[in-house]
Amino acid sequence: MKTREEILAAIKDIMVEMFEMDEQAITLEARLYEDLDFDSIDAVDMIVKLKELTGKTVKAEDFKSARTIGDVVEAVYSMLDN
């Protein structure tokens, strides 16, 4: 995963597989809690999966301000860029 598009595709795969979400609903603008009914336990599960995929240490605080899928993509992109 090097590009934002690849990161978005990976996040979509995770959300469809782990949380049985509709792939069409997972857009950069989709709000995690309001639009996708994501909760804090889901967020922890996703962070664990992202850690597996990236091989990087993923800190929950890096994602605290994430409100949309686009925010998550940017957080992962920044993490991979470091």
DSSP file (Angstrom, degrees, kcal/mol; ACC not computed):
  #  RESIDUE AA STRUCTURE BP1 BP2  ACC     N-H-->O    O-->H-N    N-H-->O    O-->H-N    TCO  KAPPA ALPHA  PHI   PSI    X-CA   Y-CA   Z-CA
    1    1 A M              0   0    0      0, 0.0     3,-0.1     0, 0.0     0, 0.0   0.000 360.0 360.0 360.0 107.7    0.0    0.0    0.0
    2    2 A K        +     0   0    0      1,-0.0     2,-0.2    79,-0.0    78,-0.0   0.649 360.0  57.0-119.9 -29.1    1.8    3.1   -1.2
    3    3 A T  S  > S-     0   0    0      1,-0.1     4,-2.1     0, 0.0     5,-0.2  -0.654  82.5-116.2-106.1 162.8   -1.0    5.3   -2.7
    4    4 A R  H  > S+     0   0    0     -2,-0.2     4,-2.7     1,-0.2     5,-0.2   0.862 117.2  56.2 -61.5 -35.2   -4.1    6.7   -1.1
    5    5 A E  H  > S+     0   0    0      2,-0.2     4,-2.3     1,-0.2    -1,-0.2   0.903 107.3  47.6 -64.7 -41.1   -6.1    4.7   -3.6
    6    6 A E  H  > S+     0   0    0      2,-0.2     4,-2.1     1,-0.2    -1,-0.2   0.884 112.0  50.3 -66.6 -38.0   -4.5    1.4   -2.4
    7    7 A I  H  X S+     0   0    0     -4,-2.1     4,-2.5     2,-0.2    -2,-0.2   0.930 110.3  49.6 -64.7 -45.6   -5.1    2.4    1.2
    8    8 A L  H  X S+     0   0    0     -4,-2.7     4,-2.6     1,-0.2    -2,-0.2   0.913 110.2  51.0 -60.2 -42.7   -8.7    3.1    0.5
    9    9 A A  H  X S+     0   0    0     -4,-2.3     4,-2.3     1,-0.2    -1,-0.2   0.905 111.0  48.4 -61.4 -41.7   -9.1   -0.3   -1.3
   10   10 A A  H  X S+     0   0    0     -4,-2.1     4,-2.3     2,-0.2    -1,-0.2   0.901 111.4  49.5 -66.1 -40.8   -7.6   -2.1    1.7
   11   11 A I  H  X S+     0   0    0     -4,-2.5     4,-2.7     2,-0.2     5,-0.2   0.907 110.1  51.2 -65.0 -41.7   -9.8   -0.2    4.1
   12   12 A K  H  X S+     0   0    0     -4,-2.6     4,-2.6     2,-0.2     5,-0.3   0.936 109.7  50.2 -59.2 -46.1  -12.9   -1.1    2.0
   13   13 A D  H  X S+     0   0    0     -4,-2.3     4,-2.7     1,-0.2     5,-0.3   0.922 111.9  47.9 -58.3 -45.3  -11.8   -4.8    2.0
   14   14 A I  H  X>S+     0   0    0     -4,-2.3     4,-3.3     1,-0.2     5,-0.6   0.939 113.5  46.6 -60.4 -48.1  -11.4   -4.7    5.8
   15   15 A M  H  X5S+     0   0    0     -4,-2.7     6,-1.5     1,-0.2     4,-1.1   0.858 115.4  45.2 -68.8 -35.1  -14.8   -3.1    6.3
   16   16 A V  H  X5S+     0   0    0     -4,-2.6     4,-0.9     4,-0.2    -1,-0.2   0.935 120.8  39.5 -70.4 -46.1  -16.6   -5.4    4.0
   17   17 A E  H  <5S+     0   0    0     -4,-2.7    -2,-0.2    -5,-0.3    -3,-0.2   0.946 126.9  30.3 -70.1 -50.5  -15.0   -8.5    5.3
   18   18 A M  H  <5S+     0   0    0     -4,-3.3    -3,-0.2    -5,-0.3    -2,-0.1   0.844 134.3  25.5 -82.3 -34.5  -14.9   -7.8    9.1
   19   19 A F  H  <<S-     0   0    0     -4,-1.1    -3,-0.2    -5,-0.6    -1,-0.2   0.356  94.7-126.3-116.8   4.3  -18.0   -5.6    9.5
   20   20 A E     <  +     0   0    0     -4,-0.9    -4,-0.2    -6,-0.2     2,-0.2   0.866  50.7 164.6  52.6  43.1  -20.1   -6.8    6.6
   21   21 A M        -     0   0    0     -6,-1.5     2,-0.5    -9,-0.2    -1,-0.2  -0.556  46.8-100.2 -88.8 155.5  -20.6   -3.2    5.3
   22   22 A D    >>  -     0   0    0     -2,-0.2     3,-1.5     1,-0.2     4,-0.6  -0.639  26.0-144.0 -74.3 121.7  -21.8   -2.3    1.9
   23   23 A E  G >4 S+     0   0    0     -2,-0.5     3,-1.1     1,-0.3    -1,-0.2   0.836  98.5  61.0 -58.4 -33.5  -18.8   -1.4   -0.3
   24   24 A Q  G 34 S+     0   0    0      1,-0.3    -1,-0.3    -3,-0.0    -2,-0.0   0.782 100.2  55.6 -64.8 -25.9  -20.8    1.3   -2.1
   25   25 A A  G <4 S+     0   0    0     -3,-1.5     2,-1.3     1,-0.1    -1,-0.3   0.656  86.1  89.4 -80.0 -15.5  -21.3    3.1    1.3
   26   26 A I    <<  +     0   0    0     -3,-1.1     2,-0.3    -4,-0.6    -1,-0.1  -0.673  56.8 144.2 -91.1  91.5  -17.5    3.3    2.0
   27   27 A T    >   -     0   0    0     -2,-1.3     3,-1.0     1,-0.0    42,-0.5  -0.772  65.3-103.3-120.3 166.4  -16.5    6.5    0.4
   28   28 A L  T 3  S+     0   0    0     -2,-0.3    42,-2.3     1,-0.2    43,-0.3   0.826 123.3  48.3 -58.5 -31.1  -13.9    9.1    1.4
   29   29 A E  T 3  S+     0   0    0     40,-0.2    -1,-0.2    39,-0.1     2,-0.1   0.626  82.7 117.4 -85.9 -13.9  -16.7   11.3    2.6
   30   30 A A    <   -     0   0    0     -3,-1.0    39,-2.0     1,-0.1     2,-0.4  -0.327  64.7-131.4 -61.4 128.4  -18.5    8.6    4.6
   31   31 A R  B  >> -A   68   0A   0     37,-0.2     5,-1.7     1,-0.1     4,-1.2  -0.686  10.3-140.1 -83.0 130.5  -18.6    9.5    8.3
   32   32 A L  T  45S+     0   0    0     35,-2.3     6,-2.4    -2,-0.4     4,-0.3   0.923  94.1  26.9 -57.4 -51.9  -17.5    6.6   10.4
   33   33 A Y  T  45S+     0   0    0     34,-0.4     4,-0.5     4,-0.2    -1,-0.2   0.899 129.0  36.9 -85.0 -41.9  -20.0    6.9   13.3
   34   34 A E  T  45S+     0   0    0      2,-0.1    -2,-0.2     3,-0.1    -1,-0.1   0.936 129.3  26.3 -78.7 -47.8  -23.0    8.6   11.6
   35   35 A D  T  <5S+     0   0    0     -4,-1.2    -3,-0.2     1,-0.1    -2,-0.1   0.854 132.6  32.2 -86.4 -36.6  -23.0    7.0    8.2
   36   36 A L  S   <S-     0   0    0     -5,-1.7    -3,-0.2    -4,-0.3    -4,-0.1   0.433  95.2-127.7-105.7  -1.2  -21.3    3.6    8.7
   37   37 A D        +     0   0    0     -4,-0.5     2,-0.2    -6,-0.3    -4,-0.2   0.865  47.8 168.0  56.0  39.3  -22.5    2.9   12.3
   38   38 A F        -     0   0    0     -6,-2.4     2,-0.2    -7,-0.2    -1,-0.2  -0.585  13.7-166.6 -80.2 142.1  -18.9    2.3   13.4
   39   39 A D     >  -     0   0    0     -2,-0.2     4,-2.2     1,-0.0     5,-0.1  -0.723  37.5 -92.8-125.2-179.9  -18.2    2.1   17.1
   40   40 A S  H  > S+     0   0    0      1,-0.2     4,-2.0    -2,-0.2     5,-0.1   0.835 123.9  52.5 -65.5 -33.1  -15.1    2.2   19.3
   41   41 A I  H  > S+     0   0    0      2,-0.2     4,-2.3     1,-0.2    -1,-0.2   0.909 109.0  50.4 -67.8 -41.1  -14.7   -1.6   19.3
   42   42 A D  H  > S+     0   0    0      1,-0.2     4,-2.5     2,-0.2    -2,-0.2   0.903 108.2  54.1 -59.7 -40.7  -14.9   -1.6   15.5
   43   43 A A  H  X S+     0   0    0     -4,-2.2     4,-2.3     2,-0.2    -2,-0.2   0.910 108.2  48.1 -62.3 -42.9  -12.2    1.0   15.5
   44   44 A V  H  X S+     0   0    0     -4,-2.0     4,-2.2     2,-0.2    -1,-0.2   0.926 111.5  50.4 -63.4 -44.5   -9.9   -1.1   17.7
   45   45 A D  H  X S+     0   0    0     -4,-2.3     4,-2.0     1,-0.2    -2,-0.2   0.901 111.2  49.1 -59.9 -40.7  -10.4   -4.1   15.5
   46   46 A M  H  X S+     0   0    0     -4,-2.5     4,-2.7     2,-0.2    -1,-0.2   0.900 108.4  52.8 -67.1 -40.4   -9.6   -2.0   12.4
   47   47 A I  H  X S+     0   0    0     -4,-2.3     4,-2.1     2,-0.2    -2,-0.2   0.905 108.9  50.5 -61.5 -41.7   -6.4   -0.7   14.0
   48   48 A V  H  X S+     0   0    0     -4,-2.2     4,-1.8     1,-0.2    -1,-0.2   0.920 112.1  47.3 -62.0 -43.5   -5.3   -4.2   14.7
   49   49 A K  H  X S+     0   0    0     -4,-2.0     4,-2.3     1,-0.2    -2,-0.2   0.894 110.4  51.6 -66.5 -40.5   -6.0   -5.2   11.1
   50   50 A L  H  X S+     0   0    0     -4,-2.7     4,-2.6     1,-0.2     6,-0.3   0.875 107.2  54.0 -63.7 -36.4   -4.2   -2.2    9.7
   51   51 A K  H  X S+     0   0    0     -4,-2.1     4,-2.3    -5,-0.2     5,-0.3   0.914 109.0  48.6 -62.4 -42.5   -1.2   -3.1   11.9
   52   52 A E  H  < S+     0   0    0     -4,-1.8    -2,-0.2     1,-0.2    -1,-0.2   0.918 114.8  45.3 -61.9 -43.9   -1.1   -6.5   10.3
   53   53 A L  H  < S+     0   0    0     -4,-2.3    -2,-0.2     1,-0.2    -1,-0.2   0.872 122.3  34.0 -69.6 -38.3   -1.4   -5.1    6.8
   54   54 A T  H  < S-     0   0    0     -4,-2.6    -2,-0.2     2,-0.2    -1,-0.2   0.734  89.9-137.6 -92.7 -23.7    1.2   -2.4    7.2
   55   55 A G     <  +     0   0    0     -4,-2.3     2,-0.3     1,-0.3    -3,-0.1   0.598  66.6 120.6  73.4   9.3    3.7   -4.1    9.6
   56   56 A K  S    S-     0   0    0     -6,-0.3     2,-0.6    -5,-0.3    -1,-0.3  -0.698  76.5-101.7-103.4 155.9    3.9   -0.7   11.4
   57   57 A T        -     0   0    0     -2,-0.3     2,-0.6    -3,-0.1    -1,-0.0  -0.685  39.6-156.2 -75.1 120.1    3.0    0.1   14.9
   58   58 A V        -     0   0    0     -2,-0.6     2,-0.5   -11,-0.1    -7,-0.1  -0.885   2.0-154.7-104.7 123.5   -0.4    1.7   14.8
   59   59 A K    >   -     0   0    0     -2,-0.6     3,-1.5     1,-0.1     4,-0.4  -0.831  15.5-139.5-100.9 133.4   -1.3    4.0   17.7
   60   60 A A  G >  S+     0   0    0     -2,-0.5     3,-1.8     1,-0.3     4,-0.5   0.854 102.5  63.3 -56.9 -35.7   -4.9    4.5   18.5
   61   61 A E  G >  S+     0   0    0      1,-0.3     3,-0.6     2,-0.2     4,-0.4   0.767  91.3  65.8 -64.4 -23.3   -4.2    8.2   19.2
   62   62 A D  G <  S+     0   0    0     -3,-1.5    -1,-0.3     1,-0.2    -2,-0.2   0.719 109.6  38.5 -67.1 -18.8   -3.2    8.6   15.5
   63   63 A F  G X  S+     0   0    0     -3,-1.8     3,-1.4    -4,-0.4    -1,-0.2   0.387  85.3  99.3-112.5   1.4   -6.8    7.8   14.6
   64   64 A K  T <  S+     0   0    0     -3,-0.6    -2,-0.1    -4,-0.5    -1,-0.1   0.843  87.7  45.4 -59.8 -34.6   -8.7    9.7   17.4
   65   65 A S  T 3  S+     0   0    0     -4,-0.4     2,-0.3    -3,-0.1    -1,-0.3   0.491  84.7 118.1 -89.1  -1.4   -9.4   12.7   15.2
   66   66 A A    <   +     0   0    0     -3,-1.4     3,-0.1     1,-0.2    -3,-0.1  -0.502  24.2 157.8 -69.6 124.5  -10.6   10.5   12.3
   67   67 A R        +     0   0    0     -2,-0.3   -35,-2.3     1,-0.1   -34,-0.4   0.581  61.3  36.5-117.5 -22.7  -14.2   11.2   11.5
   68   68 A T  B  > S-A   31   0A   0    -37,-0.3     4,-1.7   -36,-0.1   -37,-0.2  -0.809  84.9-107.4-127.5 167.8  -14.4   10.0    7.9
   69   69 A I  H  > S+     0   0    0    -39,-2.0     4,-2.6   -42,-0.5   -41,-0.2   0.892 121.6  58.2 -59.7 -38.7  -13.0    7.3    5.8
   70   70 A G  H  > S+     0   0    0    -42,-2.3     4,-2.3   -43,-0.2    -1,-0.2   0.874 102.7  52.8 -59.4 -38.1  -10.8   10.0    4.1
   71   71 A D  H  > S+     0   0    0    -43,-0.3     4,-2.3     2,-0.2    -1,-0.2   0.900 109.5  48.8 -63.4 -40.7   -9.4   10.8    7.6
   72   72 A V  H  X S+     0   0    0     -4,-1.7     4,-2.5     2,-0.2     5,-0.2   0.922 109.9  51.7 -65.3 -43.7   -8.4    7.2    8.1
   73   73 A V  H  X S+     0   0    0     -4,-2.6     4,-2.7     1,-0.2    -2,-0.2   0.930 111.6  47.2 -57.6 -46.3   -6.8    7.0    4.7
   74   74 A E  H  X S+     0   0    0     -4,-2.3     4,-2.6     2,-0.2    -1,-0.2   0.884 110.4  52.0 -64.5 -38.9   -4.8   10.1    5.5
   75   75 A A  H  X S+     0   0    0     -4,-2.3     4,-2.1     2,-0.2    -1,-0.2   0.920 113.4  44.1 -64.2 -43.2   -3.7    8.8    8.9
   76   76 A V  H  X S+     0   0    0     -4,-2.5     4,-2.6     2,-0.2     5,-0.2   0.916 112.7  52.2 -66.5 -42.7   -2.5    5.5    7.3
   77   77 A Y  H  X S+     0   0    0     -4,-2.7     4,-1.6    -5,-0.2    -2,-0.2   0.922 111.7  46.3 -59.8 -45.1   -0.8    7.4    4.5
   78   78 A S  H  X S+     0   0    0     -4,-2.6     4,-0.9     1,-0.2    -1,-0.2   0.896 111.6  52.1 -63.7 -40.5    1.1    9.6    7.0
   79   79 A M  H >< S+     0   0    0     -4,-2.1     3,-0.6     1,-0.2    -2,-0.2   0.912 111.6  45.7 -63.4 -42.9    2.0    6.6    9.1
   80   80 A L  H 3< S+     0   0    0     -4,-2.6    -1,-0.2     1,-0.2    -2,-0.2   0.779 107.4  59.4 -70.8 -26.4    3.4    4.8    6.1
   81   81 A D  H 3<        0   0    0     -4,-1.6    -1,-0.2     1,-0.2    -2,-0.2   0.691 360.0 360.0 -76.2 -18.9    5.3    7.9    4.9
   82   82 A N    <<        0   0    0     -4,-0.9    -1,-0.2    -3,-0.6    -2,-0.2   0.463 360.0 360.0 -80.9 360.0    7.2    8.1    8.2
